Amino acid sequence: MKKIIFISFILFLSSIFAVSYGQNTKPKIILLIAEQNIQGPQRAWWATEIDLSTTETVIAKRLIKNGYEIIEPSSAKKIIKQNKAFRNLDLSEGKSIKLGDLARADYVVLGKAIASSGSKVPQSSMLSCFANITAKLIRVKGGKVIAYLDASGNSAHMDVITGGREALTNAASDLATKITEALNKEGGK
């Protein structure tokens, strides 16, 4: 009788663990947003082995806060080293889906972020800075584009590079909201 109770208890605990584990799986997202700040070259972590860009960092923080898992560049480094086609700044939709699949992502955010400077703010030594981001949210399974997204941000700063980074941060925050809304609409499948 003690064996039956013990086995029943073990099975009960196993089923609770299995159910709770299944509910805690978060959709995985890989961010592939090439970024160019004012007076700087276009950069992308998959092409140059740098860390996430300003844009990607802001988006990653928001998505993690909303329960999504972000695939870090360090975990995709081996895949990129094995396939040099992924080192291209302008990844095609097909290559980004393939990279997402190899990295075991559920979704890919593929896009470009560009910051530019405008004129001086009147009565000031500050420059106006603007950022624009365009992106696609793609479900890796089936390769379907879930949403076409864009966002913009602005800033005024005495230093044009810092102003560009601030504008990129503002645009990325706006884009992160739109990505989260699209994923929620999708149902996080």
Secondary structure, 3 states (H helix, E strand, C coil): CHHHHHHHHHHHHHHHHHHHHHHCCCCEEEEEEEEECCCCCCECHHHHCCCCCHHHHHHHHHHHHCCCEECCHHHHHHHHHHCHHHHCCCCCHHHHHHHHHHCCCCEEEEEEEEEEEEEECCCCCCEEEEEEEEEEEEECCCCEEEEEEEEEEEEEECCHHHHHHHHHHHHHHHHHHHHHHHHHHHCCC
